[in-house]
Amino acid sequence: MSTPSPANTAATATSAAAETVKPSNFLRQIIEHDLDKGTYATRRWAGTPGDAAHHAQGEPDPAKIRTRFPPEPNGYLHVGHAKSICINFGLARDYGGVCHLRFDDTNPEKEDTEYVNSIIDAVKWLGFDWTQIGQAPGSAAPYQASDYFDFMYRAAEYLIEAGHAYVDEQTAEQMRVNRGDFSKPGVDSPFRSRTPAENLALFREMKDGQHEDGSMVLRAKIDMASPNINMRDPAIYRIRRATHHNTGDTWCIYPMYTYAHPIEDALEQITHSLCTLEFEDQRPFYDWLLERLTEGGLLASPPPRQYEFARLNLTYVITSKRKLAQLVYDHKVSGWDDPRMPTIVGLRRRGYTPAAIQTFAERIGVTKSDSWIDYSTLEGCLREDLELKAHRGMAVLNPVKLVLTNWDDVMGTGHLEPCSLPALPHPPEGVESPVRHFTIGKEVWIEREDFEEVPPKGYKRLYPPRPGADGQMLPGNTVRLKGGYVIECTGCTKDANGVITEVLATVVPDTKSGTPGADSVKVKAAITWVGVADGVNAEVRMYDRLFLDAQPDAGGKDFIESLNPNSLKVVTAIVEPSLANAKPDDKFQFERHGYFVADRVDHRAEKPVFNLAVGLKDSWGK
């Protein structure tokens, strides 16, 4: 009764996406323009990243374009990263190129192999691969910035010798003050006029560990009066005694991200370096650095170009890694994979599919202007994907027992009548729906809300006999037990506190669904139910949005104050026997309630656990 595996779903989604004509956007227009002009047609690729001499020995690049997805392994990826993954890998796929997965691991104090592994898993789960053209799928290892540390150091020495970099011994506070601001230019460092030989000697001393952490940095020598503050001699190397997860204690100096990133792109022969708008002000330095290293013959020409797009702003969500980590470490959630978290592992555990996330990324488009996307858009993509895939099942989330008082007389004492319904009401063309089987007997479970002792106007479910306008008693209401029989409500029983403990009804003979007499009694409602005889107890986690505020951290607000106290409600439900066969990560539609997934971590055959993925319709937009 399970749905297709995530791997199969992802592969199908990726294949289908590749065959679909995508709507144009400014990034596609840039790529198509470059392909038409042959901007990168002369590039060569030596099979691995490297400098100009390395690639000169290679063949003409078989990849028409090269993009990259370069996360820093200092946390779990979130839905914003999912958008970037879909953009970078999707464009490479659509234009006969390759997208590189690369770890920007230049900050050793915050990085961990746990995050490396989680990122690899997330990209693969979304249905993408970073294999080079001509290699077997899944055979390529991700690239790492730390593998390029030797070249980065060599490039820094070249910049020093060419007069483009110097060692600065100012304190961090002195550098901050002398940098100036938007209203006044910066002030030259007193160490800016050192000779290349002096700077080279000091930089080598930094590398050899002869100076304390923070005592000096290497800075690019550009223009302290530049209107772009990022061009005012930015730091490119700092002393940091920290063990790196990949290089160990080989280095005590580490490159700054703004210096390392363009070099990584160039060594990997990236053509289109796509990033979010916050890096727009860094582009002039990106171009400056690559121009210097290209004219020096260290890097191949033409160099990569950087293009920026708007990041994902999703309502009722935060995407700051620091704030997401705070939620985890302050135990506001159960972990990075808590189904309320916007992390990819959280979305996966919630029941989201790769196809739904790829559809979402396509639907919201790519622009250069910031805007907010309503969370219901993401939920709608999941509903669309699961509508035709998720097997149906009945589950009672707030059960009360329904006793059919005439069952034994009509059907025979202890009789259990077999019933069935299709698992997929609308199977794909040419596919026959699987059938799910269950039984009905004298006692079944129904939703407590399906009985009202005094029904409100328009109520069509179960209610007992009541006096009519003429004083005569009107019969109780009739409904169909879905897939079973028509029943007529006769009353209820209560405990000493007045709480209803049982709903009473009689079964109408010869009205079983699928038999000739099924339509002999007309009813206005059909209700879901689960037989007492074969129902299975299950833990059901009813998840809601984690925040009550559509923009929980906007304007400096304390996002913790916006936490939704009712974002998780755990109930003991009773589910039909077909759901007892669920495997972790199998997805279902609990009829009338929504789409649910068997929890990837806690679900077991002996103790089923289901998570609410999304309701049948948007309730927050109303």
Secondary structure by P-SEA (a helix, b strand, c coil): cccccaaaaaaaaaaaaaaccccccaaaaaaaaaaaaccccccccccccccaaaaaacccccccbbbbbcccccccccaaaaaaaaaaaaaaaaccbbbbbcccccccccccaaaaaaaaaaaaaacccccccccccccccccccccaaaaaaaaaaaaaaaccbbbbcccaaaaaaacccccbbbbccccccccaaaaaaaaaaaaacccccccbbbbbbcccccccccccccccbbbbbcccccccccccccccaaaaaaaaaaaacccccccccccccaaaaaaaaaaaaaaaccccccbbbbbbbbccccccccccaaaaaaaaaacccccccccccccaaaaaaacccaaaaaaaaaaaccccbbbbbbaaaaaaaaaaaacccbbbbbbbcbbbbbbccccccccccbbbbbbbbbccccccccbbbbbbbbccccbbbcccccccccccccccccccccccccccccccbbbbcccbbbbbbccccccccccccbbbbbbbccccccccccccccccbbbbbbbccbbbbbbbbbcccccccccccccccccccccccccbbbbbccccccccccccccccccccccccccccccccccbbbbbbcccccccccc
